[in-house]
């Protein structure tokens, strides 16, 4: 009864996050031992670059050691970020790395591996594999599942052209499980007789990777069963929407932003809206932001409005007309159309 732990998109070597990613991988290894996984499957983008440093390569293998020392195995394929990187790693017992399509048989398991290729498409899932009569058929691929609207919207049309896979090909594959990598947020669904999943990054790496990080435990026992495992994370990305004058007063803004910098485990993006009396002063304050806080300034600068007769007249008309959410939006949209943000 094989048990596999599926992860993807480690991006080891991602600038500024090197330590966090290895710490998170250490946690994955701990989890893999706790849930008695026999194998860790990594569906691409182990490294962030095609030429990982020696420290990154050694860091990867060293972190896997506690798992390998118990005679367990790790199977990884290359993704669009680390094509050519896996071949630079030293041979290590129990570690199987692939940069070309391959079918690997391990007891009751057949692992059909489809590393990223610029010419790759979902058809490869059917044409570039060896037939196998193993009891459990598992596909591993680094590609864009374009039939999932959530994935398609996130990757964008250009990103989704990378190794496009559609539900038609998955339904024809006969896989019990399709272990995907490339899309950076966890997603688990069924397509015909195939369970498909993207685990997402093991550690969040941007404001697009919000929410719990996951690994999937695949239990092969009369078909496959999948258990979702929450990994937590070393750091976290959080977006805050502050309206000046409502959520925060203009005078206390820099103090409030500095408070956020105390929470060093969190990266903050603060979206500022509302009205400020003097935009120039705000910009000066925002120049000295700590590294874990970034500010998106969408405020209206009252001093600029007052200095322009057209903006001023529009502002006065709207203010006389009414107060509240809808009038605020009329004001923001109208002022930007009139050239406030130029
Ligand atoms: Mn990736």
py3Dmol code that shows the C-alpha trace and the ligand (Angstrom):
import py3Dmol

protein = """\
ATOM      1  CA  UNK A   1       0.000   0.000   0.000  1.00  0.00           C
ATOM      2  CA  UNK A   2       2.247   2.800  -1.264  1.00  0.00           C
ATOM      3  CA  UNK A   3       1.976   6.251   0.334  1.00  0.00           C
ATOM      4  CA  UNK A   4       3.263   9.260  -1.596  1.00  0.00           C
ATOM      5  CA  UNK A   5       3.627  12.862  -0.475  1.00  0.00           C
ATOM      6  CA  UNK A   6       3.131  15.246  -3.397  1.00  0.00           C
ATOM      7  CA  UNK A   7       4.651  18.743  -3.302  1.00  0.00           C
ATOM      8  CA  UNK A   8       5.878  21.161  -5.991  1.00  0.00           C
ATOM      9  CA  UNK A   9       7.359  24.599  -6.635  1.00  0.00           C
ATOM     10  CA  UNK A  10       9.997  24.879  -3.928  1.00  0.00           C
ATOM     11  CA  UNK A  11      11.929  27.596  -5.797  1.00  0.00           C
ATOM     12  CA  UNK A  12      15.050  27.032  -3.688  1.00  0.00           C
ATOM     13  CA  UNK A  13      17.295  30.077  -4.087  1.00  0.00           C
ATOM     14  CA  UNK A  14      14.449  32.592  -4.435  1.00  0.00           C
ATOM     15  CA  UNK A  15      16.125  35.871  -3.572  1.00  0.00           C
ATOM     16  CA  UNK A  16      15.717  36.938   0.019  1.00  0.00           C
ATOM     17  CA  UNK A  17      13.840  33.760   0.971  1.00  0.00           C
ATOM     18  CA  UNK A  18      16.634  31.168   0.760  1.00  0.00           C
ATOM     19  CA  UNK A  19      16.572  30.191   4.455  1.00  0.00           C
ATOM     20  CA  UNK A  20      12.786  30.199   4.742  1.00  0.00           C
ATOM     21  CA  UNK A  21      12.370  27.779   1.846  1.00  0.00           C
ATOM     22  CA  UNK A  22      14.872  25.283   3.244  1.00  0.00           C
ATOM     23  CA  UNK A  23      13.259  25.536   6.697  1.00  0.00           C
ATOM     24  CA  UNK A  24       9.912  24.822   5.114  1.00  0.00           C
ATOM     25  CA  UNK A  25      11.347  21.847   3.215  1.00  0.00           C
ATOM     26  CA  UNK A  26      12.689  20.590   6.540  1.00  0.00           C
ATOM     27  CA  UNK A  27       9.118  20.767   7.827  1.00  0.00           C
ATOM     28  CA  UNK A  28       7.852  18.857   4.769  1.00  0.00           C
ATOM     29  CA  UNK A  29      10.372  16.092   5.495  1.00  0.00           C
ATOM     30  CA  UNK A  30       9.189  15.935   9.105  1.00  0.00           C
ATOM     31  CA  UNK A  31       5.573  15.717   7.948  1.00  0.00           C
ATOM     32  CA  UNK A  32       6.469  13.035   5.384  1.00  0.00           C
ATOM     33  CA  UNK A  33       7.943  10.888   8.163  1.00  0.00           C
ATOM     34  CA  UNK A  34       4.982  11.511  10.455  1.00  0.00           C
ATOM     35  CA  UNK A  35       2.441  10.432   7.828  1.00  0.00           C
ATOM     36  CA  UNK A  36       4.609   7.410   6.911  1.00  0.00           C
ATOM     37  CA  UNK A  37       5.120   8.401   3.273  1.00  0.00           C
ATOM     38  CA  UNK A  38       7.397   6.054   1.301  1.00  0.00           C
ATOM     39  CA  UNK A  39       8.109   8.605  -1.375  1.00  0.00           C
ATOM     40  CA  UNK A  40       8.196  12.374  -1.802  1.00  0.00           C
ATOM     41  CA  UNK A  41       7.106  13.451  -5.292  1.00  0.00           C
ATOM     42  CA  UNK A  42       8.220  16.915  -6.428  1.00  0.00           C
ATOM     43  CA  UNK A  43       6.394  18.147  -9.539  1.00  0.00           C
ATOM     44  CA  UNK A  44       8.936  20.675 -10.785  1.00  0.00           C
ATOM     45  CA  UNK A  45      10.582  24.001  -9.919  1.00  0.00           C
ATOM     46  CA  UNK A  46      12.780  22.529  -7.202  1.00  0.00           C
ATOM     47  CA  UNK A  47      15.174  25.450  -7.811  1.00  0.00           C
ATOM     48  CA  UNK A  48      14.317  29.003  -8.749  1.00  0.00           C
ATOM     49  CA  UNK A  49      17.025  29.170 -11.402  1.00  0.00           C
ATOM     50  CA  UNK A  50      18.532  26.820 -13.961  1.00  0.00           C
ATOM     51  CA  UNK A  51      22.002  27.332 -12.407  1.00  0.00           C
ATOM     52  CA  UNK A  52      21.548  26.863  -8.653  1.00  0.00           C
ATOM     53  CA  UNK A  53      24.558  27.650  -6.488  1.00  0.00           C
ATOM     54  CA  UNK A  54      26.470  24.918  -4.757  1.00  0.00           C
ATOM     55  CA  UNK A  55      24.938  25.965  -1.433  1.00  0.00           C
ATOM     56  CA  UNK A  56      21.446  25.616  -2.924  1.00  0.00           C
ATOM     57  CA  UNK A  57      22.160  22.172  -4.394  1.00  0.00           C
ATOM     58  CA  UNK A  58      23.728  20.917  -1.181  1.00  0.00           C
ATOM     59  CA  UNK A  59      21.002  22.531   0.920  1.00  0.00           C
ATOM     60  CA  UNK A  60      18.369  20.597  -0.996  1.00  0.00           C
ATOM     61  CA  UNK A  61      20.022  17.180  -0.584  1.00  0.00           C
ATOM     62  CA  UNK A  62      21.033  17.788   3.018  1.00  0.00           C
ATOM     63  CA  UNK A  63      17.489  18.763   3.993  1.00  0.00           C
ATOM     64  CA  UNK A  64      16.148  15.534   2.479  1.00  0.00           C
ATOM     65  CA  UNK A  65      18.680  13.404   4.396  1.00  0.00           C
ATOM     66  CA  UNK A  66      16.499  12.383   7.368  1.00  0.00           C
ATOM     67  CA  UNK A  67      14.006  10.947   4.868  1.00  0.00           C
ATOM     68  CA  UNK A  68      16.592   9.225   2.673  1.00  0.00           C
ATOM     69  CA  UNK A  69      18.428   7.731   5.644  1.00  0.00           C
ATOM     70  CA  UNK A  70      15.351   5.650   6.403  1.00  0.00           C
ATOM     71  CA  UNK A  71      15.597   4.035   2.971  1.00  0.00           C
ATOM     72  CA  UNK A  72      12.814   6.200   1.520  1.00  0.00           C
ATOM     73  CA  UNK A  73      12.879   7.850  -1.884  1.00  0.00           C
ATOM     74  CA  UNK A  74      12.461  11.206  -3.545  1.00  0.00           C
ATOM     75  CA  UNK A  75      11.374  11.600  -7.165  1.00  0.00           C
ATOM     76  CA  UNK A  76      11.553  15.054  -8.786  1.00  0.00           C
ATOM     77  CA  UNK A  77      11.086  16.470 -12.274  1.00  0.00           C
ATOM     78  CA  UNK A  78      12.291  19.815 -13.619  1.00  0.00           C
ATOM     79  CA  UNK A  79       9.937  22.757 -14.072  1.00  0.00           C
ATOM     80  CA  UNK A  80      10.128  25.856 -16.266  1.00  0.00           C
ATOM     81  CA  UNK A  81      12.413  27.559 -13.712  1.00  0.00           C
ATOM     82  CA  UNK A  82      14.956  24.807 -13.174  1.00  0.00           C
ATOM     83  CA  UNK A  83      15.395  23.147 -16.563  1.00  0.00           C
ATOM     84  CA  UNK A  84      18.957  21.855 -16.610  1.00  0.00           C
ATOM     85  CA  UNK A  85      19.433  22.321 -12.860  1.00  0.00           C
ATOM     86  CA  UNK A  86      18.650  18.790 -11.725  1.00  0.00           C
ATOM     87  CA  UNK A  87      21.396  17.329 -13.905  1.00  0.00           C
ATOM     88  CA  UNK A  88      23.949  19.359 -11.927  1.00  0.00           C
ATOM     89  CA  UNK A  89      23.197  17.557  -8.676  1.00  0.00           C
ATOM     90  CA  UNK A  90      25.515  14.828  -7.424  1.00  0.00           C
ATOM     91  CA  UNK A  91      24.142  11.277  -7.465  1.00  0.00           C
ATOM     92  CA  UNK A  92      22.524  10.410  -4.205  1.00  0.00           C
ATOM     93  CA  UNK A  93      21.002   7.071  -3.274  1.00  0.00           C
ATOM     94  CA  UNK A  94      17.214   7.265  -3.178  1.00  0.00           C
ATOM     95  CA  UNK A  95      17.014  10.525  -5.166  1.00  0.00           C
ATOM     96  CA  UNK A  96      15.653  10.187  -8.703  1.00  0.00           C
ATOM     97  CA  UNK A  97      15.730  13.318 -10.833  1.00  0.00           C
ATOM     98  CA  UNK A  98      14.293  13.672 -14.328  1.00  0.00           C
ATOM     99  CA  UNK A  99      14.622  16.226 -17.086  1.00  0.00           C
ATOM    100  CA  UNK A 100      13.182  14.025 -19.851  1.00  0.00           C
ATOM    101  CA  UNK A 101       9.909  12.054 -19.973  1.00  0.00           C
ATOM    102  CA  UNK A 102      10.260   8.645 -18.340  1.00  0.00           C
ATOM    103  CA  UNK A 103       8.155   5.858 -16.893  1.00  0.00           C
ATOM    104  CA  UNK A 104       9.417   4.537 -13.598  1.00  0.00           C
ATOM    105  CA  UNK A 105       8.073   1.335 -12.107  1.00  0.00           C
ATOM    106  CA  UNK A 106       8.306   0.784  -8.370  1.00  0.00           C
ATOM    107  CA  UNK A 107       6.432  -2.266  -7.164  1.00  0.00           C
ATOM    108  CA  UNK A 108       2.718  -1.591  -7.521  1.00  0.00           C
ATOM    109  CA  UNK A 109       3.394   1.920  -8.793  1.00  0.00           C
ATOM    110  CA  UNK A 110       3.999   3.275 -12.274  1.00  0.00           C
ATOM    111  CA  UNK A 111       5.199   6.859 -12.200  1.00  0.00           C
ATOM    112  CA  UNK A 112       4.839   8.577 -15.582  1.00  0.00           C
ATOM    113  CA  UNK A 113       7.082  11.613 -15.452  1.00  0.00           C
ATOM    114  CA  UNK A 114       6.667  14.668 -17.691  1.00  0.00           C
ATOM    115  CA  UNK A 115       9.221  17.342 -16.841  1.00  0.00           C
ATOM    116  CA  UNK A 116       8.584  20.801 -18.269  1.00  0.00           C
ATOM    117  CA  UNK A 117       9.406  21.240 -21.924  1.00  0.00           C
ATOM    118  CA  UNK A 118       8.740  24.402 -23.987  1.00  0.00           C
ATOM    119  CA  UNK A 119       7.116  22.231 -26.690  1.00  0.00           C
ATOM    120  CA  UNK A 120       5.234  20.083 -24.192  1.00  0.00           C
ATOM    121  CA  UNK A 121       1.460  19.640 -24.352  1.00  0.00           C
ATOM    122  CA  UNK A 122      -1.143  17.463 -22.683  1.00  0.00           C
ATOM    123  CA  UNK A 123      -0.859  15.005 -25.577  1.00  0.00           C
ATOM    124  CA  UNK A 124       2.507  13.962 -24.110  1.00  0.00           C
ATOM    125  CA  UNK A 125       0.588  12.404 -21.200  1.00  0.00           C
ATOM    126  CA  UNK A 126      -0.601   9.777 -23.649  1.00  0.00           C
ATOM    127  CA  UNK A 127       2.143   9.587 -26.300  1.00  0.00           C
ATOM    128  CA  UNK A 128       5.348   9.990 -24.253  1.00  0.00           C
ATOM    129  CA  UNK A 129       5.004   7.164 -21.786  1.00  0.00           C
ATOM    130  CA  UNK A 130       5.704   3.472 -21.631  1.00  0.00           C
ATOM    131  CA  UNK A 131       2.724   1.184 -21.170  1.00  0.00           C
ATOM    132  CA  UNK A 132       2.680  -0.362 -17.739  1.00  0.00           C
ATOM    133  CA  UNK A 133       0.491  -2.909 -16.067  1.00  0.00           C
ATOM    134  CA  UNK A 134       1.304  -1.701 -12.562  1.00  0.00           C
ATOM    135  CA  UNK A 135      -1.691  -1.485 -10.264  1.00  0.00           C
ATOM    136  CA  UNK A 136      -1.493   2.279  -9.662  1.00  0.00           C
ATOM    137  CA  UNK A 137      -0.851   4.688 -12.539  1.00  0.00           C
ATOM    138  CA  UNK A 138       0.406   8.102 -11.452  1.00  0.00           C
ATOM    139  CA  UNK A 139       1.258  11.016 -13.756  1.00  0.00           C
ATOM    140  CA  UNK A 140       3.643  13.777 -12.675  1.00  0.00           C
ATOM    141  CA  UNK A 141       3.796  16.904 -14.804  1.00  0.00           C
ATOM    142  CA  UNK A 142       4.883  20.530 -14.657  1.00  0.00           C
ATOM    143  CA  UNK A 143       2.290  22.276 -16.790  1.00  0.00           C
ATOM    144  CA  UNK A 144      -0.770  24.513 -17.081  1.00  0.00           C
ATOM    145  CA  UNK A 145      -4.125  22.891 -16.569  1.00  0.00           C
ATOM    146  CA  UNK A 146      -6.105  25.169 -18.876  1.00  0.00           C
ATOM    147  CA  UNK A 147      -9.490  23.517 -18.284  1.00  0.00           C
ATOM    148  CA  UNK A 148      -9.532  24.761 -14.713  1.00  0.00           C
ATOM    149  CA  UNK A 149     -10.761  28.394 -14.957  1.00  0.00           C
ATOM    150  CA  UNK A 150      -9.147  29.332 -11.645  1.00  0.00           C
ATOM    151  CA  UNK A 151      -5.752  28.114 -12.846  1.00  0.00           C
ATOM    152  CA  UNK A 152      -6.165  29.714 -16.271  1.00  0.00           C
ATOM    153  CA  UNK A 153      -7.130  33.083 -14.796  1.00  0.00           C
ATOM    154  CA  UNK A 154      -4.192  33.032 -12.411  1.00  0.00           C
ATOM    155  CA  UNK A 155      -1.511  32.040 -14.914  1.00  0.00           C
ATOM    156  CA  UNK A 156      -2.785  34.427 -17.573  1.00  0.00           C
ATOM    157  CA  UNK A 157      -2.929  33.555 -21.255  1.00  0.00           C
ATOM    158  CA  UNK A 158       0.818  33.725 -21.722  1.00  0.00           C
ATOM    159  CA  UNK A 159       1.694  31.644 -18.648  1.00  0.00           C
ATOM    160  CA  UNK A 160      -0.990  29.117 -19.532  1.00  0.00           C
ATOM    161  CA  UNK A 161       0.658  28.463 -22.895  1.00  0.00           C
ATOM    162  CA  UNK A 162       3.392  26.695 -20.951  1.00  0.00           C
ATOM    163  CA  UNK A 163       2.733  22.978 -21.375  1.00  0.00           C
ATOM    164  CA  UNK A 164      -1.046  23.313 -21.765  1.00  0.00           C
ATOM    165  CA  UNK A 165      -3.037  20.326 -20.510  1.00  0.00           C
ATOM    166  CA  UNK A 166      -6.791  19.999 -20.958  1.00  0.00           C
ATOM    167  CA  UNK A 167      -9.391  17.784 -19.348  1.00  0.00           C
ATOM    168  CA  UNK A 168      -9.725  15.771 -22.591  1.00  0.00           C
ATOM    169  CA  UNK A 169      -6.156  14.514 -22.313  1.00  0.00           C
ATOM    170  CA  UNK A 170      -6.446  13.834 -18.606  1.00  0.00           C
ATOM    171  CA  UNK A 171      -9.633  11.820 -19.144  1.00  0.00           C
ATOM    172  CA  UNK A 172      -7.802   9.794 -21.791  1.00  0.00           C
ATOM    173  CA  UNK A 173      -4.729   9.202 -19.640  1.00  0.00           C
ATOM    174  CA  UNK A 174      -6.138   6.529 -17.375  1.00  0.00           C
ATOM    175  CA  UNK A 175      -4.078   7.918 -14.469  1.00  0.00           C
ATOM    176  CA  UNK A 176      -5.421   7.376 -10.989  1.00  0.00           C
ATOM    177  CA  UNK A 177      -3.712  10.556  -9.888  1.00  0.00           C
ATOM    178  CA  UNK A 178      -2.114  13.444 -11.757  1.00  0.00           C
ATOM    179  CA  UNK A 179       0.465  15.256  -9.620  1.00  0.00           C
ATOM    180  CA  UNK A 180       0.900  18.718 -11.092  1.00  0.00           C
ATOM    181  CA  UNK A 181       3.248  21.615 -10.512  1.00  0.00           C
ATOM    182  CA  UNK A 182       3.431  25.186 -11.906  1.00  0.00           C
ATOM    183  CA  UNK A 183       0.320  26.866 -10.495  1.00  0.00           C
ATOM    184  CA  UNK A 184       1.328  28.292  -7.119  1.00  0.00           C
ATOM    185  CA  UNK A 185      -1.807  27.793  -5.008  1.00  0.00           C
ATOM    186  CA  UNK A 186      -3.296  24.525  -3.738  1.00  0.00           C
ATOM    187  CA  UNK A 187      -6.052  23.068  -5.877  1.00  0.00           C
ATOM    188  CA  UNK A 188      -7.555  19.563  -5.853  1.00  0.00           C
ATOM    189  CA  UNK A 189     -10.225  18.275  -8.233  1.00  0.00           C
ATOM    190  CA  UNK A 190     -11.427  15.207 -10.088  1.00  0.00           C
ATOM    191  CA  UNK A 191     -11.465  14.819 -13.853  1.00  0.00           C
ATOM    192  CA  UNK A 192     -13.214  11.616 -14.922  1.00  0.00           C
ATOM    193  CA  UNK A 193     -11.434   8.804 -13.106  1.00  0.00           C
ATOM    194  CA  UNK A 194      -8.372  10.928 -12.355  1.00  0.00           C
ATOM    195  CA  UNK A 195      -7.742  12.933  -9.204  1.00  0.00           C
ATOM    196  CA  UNK A 196      -5.700  16.004 -10.152  1.00  0.00           C
ATOM    197  CA  UNK A 197      -3.919  18.450  -7.918  1.00  0.00           C
ATOM    198  CA  UNK A 198      -1.588  21.389  -7.648  1.00  0.00           C
ATOM    199  CA  UNK A 199      -0.122  21.619  -4.144  1.00  0.00           C
ATOM    200  CA  UNK A 200       1.225  25.155  -4.804  1.00  0.00           C
ATOM    201  CA  UNK A 201       4.454  26.536  -3.402  1.00  0.00           C
ATOM    202  CA  UNK A 202       5.635  24.965  -0.128  1.00  0.00           C
ATOM    203  CA  UNK A 203       6.415  28.461   1.166  1.00  0.00           C
ATOM    204  CA  UNK A 204       4.495  31.522  -0.077  1.00  0.00           C
ATOM    205  CA  UNK A 205       6.675  33.732  -2.271  1.00  0.00           C
ATOM    206  CA  UNK A 206       4.396  36.616  -3.254  1.00  0.00           C
ATOM    207  CA  UNK A 207       1.138  38.437  -2.542  1.00  0.00           C
ATOM    208  CA  UNK A 208      -0.482  36.064  -5.039  1.00  0.00           C
ATOM    209  CA  UNK A 209       0.239  33.179  -2.673  1.00  0.00           C
ATOM    210  CA  UNK A 210      -2.055  33.903   0.228  1.00  0.00           C
ATOM    211  CA  UNK A 211      -3.685  31.200   2.321  1.00  0.00           C
ATOM    212  CA  UNK A 212      -2.506  27.902   3.738  1.00  0.00           C
ATOM    213  CA  UNK A 213       0.306  25.974   2.044  1.00  0.00           C
ATOM    214  CA  UNK A 214      -0.425  22.318   1.435  1.00  0.00           C
ATOM    215  CA  UNK A 215       1.010  18.935   0.582  1.00  0.00           C
ATOM    216  CA  UNK A 216      -1.103  16.028  -0.638  1.00  0.00           C
ATOM    217  CA  UNK A 217      -0.745  12.539   0.757  1.00  0.00           C
ATOM    218  CA  UNK A 218      -1.706   9.956  -1.870  1.00  0.00           C
ATOM    219  CA  UNK A 219      -2.675   6.640  -0.391  1.00  0.00           C
ATOM    220  CA  UNK A 220      -2.853   3.800  -2.909  1.00  0.00           C
ATOM    221  CA  UNK A 221      -5.258   1.228  -1.585  1.00  0.00           C
ATOM    222  CA  UNK A 222      -7.938  -0.109  -3.984  1.00  0.00           C
ATOM    223  CA  UNK A 223      -7.750   3.117  -5.981  1.00  0.00           C
ATOM    224  CA  UNK A 224      -6.240   6.295  -4.619  1.00  0.00           C
ATOM    225  CA  UNK A 225      -7.331   8.362  -1.657  1.00  0.00           C
ATOM    226  CA  UNK A 226      -5.952  11.850  -1.061  1.00  0.00           C
ATOM    227  CA  UNK A 227      -5.416  13.576   2.268  1.00  0.00           C
ATOM    228  CA  UNK A 228      -4.711  17.318   2.362  1.00  0.00           C
ATOM    229  CA  UNK A 229      -2.005  18.318   4.798  1.00  0.00           C
ATOM    230  CA  UNK A 230      -1.609  21.931   5.913  1.00  0.00           C
ATOM    231  CA  UNK A 231       2.043  22.893   6.133  1.00  0.00           C
ATOM    232  CA  UNK A 232       1.737  26.341   7.691  1.00  0.00           C
ATOM    233  CA  UNK A 233       4.531  28.633   6.493  1.00  0.00           C
ATOM    234  CA  UNK A 234       7.682  30.383   7.633  1.00  0.00           C
ATOM    235  CA  UNK A 235       6.434  33.798   6.530  1.00  0.00           C
ATOM    236  CA  UNK A 236       3.082  35.123   5.412  1.00  0.00           C
ATOM    237  CA  UNK A 237       1.782  37.678   2.915  1.00  0.00           C
ATOM    238  CA  UNK A 238      -1.068  39.927   4.007  1.00  0.00           C
ATOM    239  CA  UNK A 239      -2.932  42.670   2.152  1.00  0.00           C
ATOM    240  CA  UNK A 240      -4.539  45.450   4.217  1.00  0.00           C
ATOM    241  CA  UNK A 241      -6.959  48.056   2.890  1.00  0.00           C
ATOM    242  CA  UNK A 242      -6.836  51.259   4.875  1.00  0.00           C
ATOM    243  CA  UNK A 243      -9.010  54.234   4.213  1.00  0.00           C
ATOM    244  CA  UNK A 244      -7.433  57.457   5.425  1.00  0.00           C
ATOM    245  CA  UNK A 245      -9.830  59.275   7.732  1.00  0.00           C
ATOM    246  CA  UNK A 246     -11.730  56.056   8.511  1.00  0.00           C
ATOM    247  CA  UNK A 247      -9.326  53.211   9.331  1.00  0.00           C
ATOM    248  CA  UNK A 248      -6.387  55.466  10.012  1.00  0.00           C
ATOM    249  CA  UNK A 249      -5.942  59.193  10.525  1.00  0.00           C
ATOM    250  CA  UNK A 250      -3.473  61.035   8.328  1.00  0.00           C
ATOM    251  CA  UNK A 251      -1.308  62.042  11.283  1.00  0.00           C
ATOM    252  CA  UNK A 252      -0.963  58.540  12.682  1.00  0.00           C
ATOM    253  CA  UNK A 253      -0.191  56.870   9.366  1.00  0.00           C
ATOM    254  CA  UNK A 254       3.559  56.556   9.666  1.00  0.00           C
ATOM    255  CA  UNK A 255       3.258  55.275  13.242  1.00  0.00           C
ATOM    256  CA  UNK A 256       0.769  52.628  12.180  1.00  0.00           C
ATOM    257  CA  UNK A 257       2.964  51.526   9.283  1.00  0.00           C
ATOM    258  CA  UNK A 258       5.974  51.276  11.597  1.00  0.00           C
ATOM    259  CA  UNK A 259       3.922  49.092  13.950  1.00  0.00           C
ATOM    260  CA  UNK A 260       3.472  46.616  11.102  1.00  0.00           C
ATOM    261  CA  UNK A 261       7.214  46.363  10.679  1.00  0.00           C
ATOM    262  CA  UNK A 262       7.390  44.814  14.171  1.00  0.00           C
ATOM    263  CA  UNK A 263       5.668  41.704  12.810  1.00  0.00           C
ATOM    264  CA  UNK A 264       8.678  40.512  10.896  1.00  0.00           C
ATOM    265  CA  UNK A 265       7.182  37.153   9.937  1.00  0.00           C
ATOM    266  CA  UNK A 266       4.590  38.933   7.797  1.00  0.00           C
ATOM    267  CA  UNK A 267       4.995  40.807   4.521  1.00  0.00           C
ATOM    268  CA  UNK A 268       2.400  43.570   4.357  1.00  0.00           C
ATOM    269  CA  UNK A 269       0.937  45.336   1.379  1.00  0.00           C
ATOM    270  CA  UNK A 270      -1.109  48.299   2.558  1.00  0.00           C
ATOM    271  CA  UNK A 271      -3.515  49.752   0.017  1.00  0.00           C
ATOM    272  CA  UNK A 272      -4.267  53.330   1.020  1.00  0.00           C
ATOM    273  CA  UNK A 273      -7.445  55.025  -0.124  1.00  0.00           C
ATOM    274  CA  UNK A 274      -9.331  58.137   0.899  1.00  0.00           C
ATOM    275  CA  UNK A 275      -8.187  61.718   1.056  1.00  0.00           C
ATOM    276  CA  UNK A 276      -4.963  63.272   2.312  1.00  0.00           C
ATOM    277  CA  UNK A 277      -4.482  66.983   2.898  1.00  0.00           C
ATOM    278  CA  UNK A 278      -0.926  67.079   1.558  1.00  0.00           C
ATOM    279  CA  UNK A 279       0.195  64.281  -0.775  1.00  0.00           C
ATOM    280  CA  UNK A 280       3.772  65.501  -0.798  1.00  0.00           C
ATOM    281  CA  UNK A 281       4.136  64.841   2.945  1.00  0.00           C
ATOM    282  CA  UNK A 282       2.643  61.395   2.547  1.00  0.00           C
ATOM    283  CA  UNK A 283       5.159  60.542  -0.175  1.00  0.00           C
ATOM    284  CA  UNK A 284       8.028  61.635   2.054  1.00  0.00           C
ATOM    285  CA  UNK A 285       6.783  59.339   4.822  1.00  0.00           C
ATOM    286  CA  UNK A 286       6.383  56.441   2.423  1.00  0.00           C
ATOM    287  CA  UNK A 287       9.967  56.671   1.272  1.00  0.00           C
ATOM    288  CA  UNK A 288      11.185  55.277   4.575  1.00  0.00           C
ATOM    289  CA  UNK A 289       9.205  52.072   4.660  1.00  0.00           C
ATOM    290  CA  UNK A 290      10.696  49.005   6.374  1.00  0.00           C
ATOM    291  CA  UNK A 291      11.474  46.075   4.055  1.00  0.00           C
ATOM    292  CA  UNK A 292       8.422  44.006   5.048  1.00  0.00           C
ATOM    293  CA  UNK A 293       5.913  46.775   4.324  1.00  0.00           C
ATOM    294  CA  UNK A 294       4.957  48.106   0.921  1.00  0.00           C
ATOM    295  CA  UNK A 295       2.333  50.765   0.337  1.00  0.00           C
ATOM    296  CA  UNK A 296       0.081  51.168  -2.672  1.00  0.00           C
ATOM    297  CA  UNK A 297      -0.962  54.792  -2.609  1.00  0.00           C
ATOM    298  CA  UNK A 298      -4.425  55.365  -4.078  1.00  0.00           C
ATOM    299  CA  UNK A 299      -5.212  58.417  -1.998  1.00  0.00           C
ATOM    300  CA  UNK A 300      -6.563  61.667  -3.375  1.00  0.00           C
ATOM    301  CA  UNK A 301      -4.317  64.625  -2.770  1.00  0.00           C
ATOM    302  CA  UNK A 302      -6.471  67.483  -1.557  1.00  0.00           C
ATOM    303  CA  UNK A 303      -3.715  70.044  -2.082  1.00  0.00           C
ATOM    304  CA  UNK A 304      -3.547  69.203  -5.792  1.00  0.00           C
ATOM    305  CA  UNK A 305      -7.323  69.289  -6.104  1.00  0.00           C
ATOM    306  CA  UNK A 306      -7.487  72.715  -4.475  1.00  0.00           C
ATOM    307  CA  UNK A 307      -4.770  74.005  -6.824  1.00  0.00           C
ATOM    308  CA  UNK A 308      -6.704  73.073  -9.995  1.00  0.00           C
ATOM    309  CA  UNK A 309      -9.971  74.948 -10.687  1.00  0.00           C
ATOM    310  CA  UNK A 310     -11.479  72.078 -12.700  1.00  0.00           C
ATOM    311  CA  UNK A 311     -10.711  69.414 -10.074  1.00  0.00           C
ATOM    312  CA  UNK A 312     -11.799  71.769  -7.322  1.00  0.00           C
ATOM    313  CA  UNK A 313     -15.164  72.466  -8.998  1.00  0.00           C
ATOM    314  CA  UNK A 314     -15.794  68.753  -9.563  1.00  0.00           C
ATOM    315  CA  UNK A 315     -14.828  67.953  -5.983  1.00  0.00           C
ATOM    316  CA  UNK A 316     -17.219  70.634  -4.653  1.00  0.00           C
ATOM    317  CA  UNK A 317     -20.131  69.438  -6.825  1.00  0.00           C
ATOM    318  CA  UNK A 318     -19.758  65.811  -5.712  1.00  0.00           C
ATOM    319  CA  UNK A 319     -19.347  66.728  -2.039  1.00  0.00           C
ATOM    320  CA  UNK A 320     -22.539  68.822  -2.199  1.00  0.00           C
ATOM    321  CA  UNK A 321     -24.390  65.975  -3.904  1.00  0.00           C
ATOM    322  CA  UNK A 322     -23.869  63.391  -1.202  1.00  0.00           C
ATOM    323  CA  UNK A 323     -21.686  61.358   1.164  1.00  0.00           C
ATOM    324  CA  UNK A 324     -20.910  57.648   1.397  1.00  0.00           C
ATOM    325  CA  UNK A 325     -19.321  54.792  -0.482  1.00  0.00           C
ATOM    326  CA  UNK A 326     -20.880  55.427  -3.900  1.00  0.00           C
ATOM    327  CA  UNK A 327     -20.050  59.158  -3.867  1.00  0.00           C
ATOM    328  CA  UNK A 328     -16.508  58.376  -2.797  1.00  0.00           C
ATOM    329  CA  UNK A 329     -16.200  56.165  -5.853  1.00  0.00           C
ATOM    330  CA  UNK A 330     -17.668  58.856  -8.106  1.00  0.00           C
ATOM    331  CA  UNK A 331     -15.115  61.244  -6.672  1.00  0.00           C
ATOM    332  CA  UNK A 332     -12.116  58.947  -7.147  1.00  0.00           C
ATOM    333  CA  UNK A 333     -13.113  57.884 -10.663  1.00  0.00           C
ATOM    334  CA  UNK A 334     -14.089  61.409 -11.733  1.00  0.00           C
ATOM    335  CA  UNK A 335     -10.914  63.016 -10.414  1.00  0.00           C
ATOM    336  CA  UNK A 336      -8.737  60.432 -12.144  1.00  0.00           C
ATOM    337  CA  UNK A 337     -10.615  60.957 -15.433  1.00  0.00           C
ATOM    338  CA  UNK A 338     -10.051  64.690 -15.020  1.00  0.00           C
ATOM    339  CA  UNK A 339      -6.337  64.064 -14.678  1.00  0.00           C
ATOM    340  CA  UNK A 340      -5.701  64.007 -10.947  1.00  0.00           C
ATOM    341  CA  UNK A 341      -3.285  61.112 -11.183  1.00  0.00           C
ATOM    342  CA  UNK A 342      -1.302  62.359 -14.191  1.00  0.00           C
TER     343      UNK A 342
END
"""
ligand_1 = """\
1
MN
Mn 6.846 27.592 -10.070
"""
view = py3Dmol.view(width=600, height=400)
view.addModel(protein, "pdb")
view.setStyle({"model": 0}, {"cartoon": {"style": "trace"}})
view.addModel(ligand_1, "xyz")
view.setStyle({"model": 1}, {"stick": {}})
view.zoomTo()
view.show()
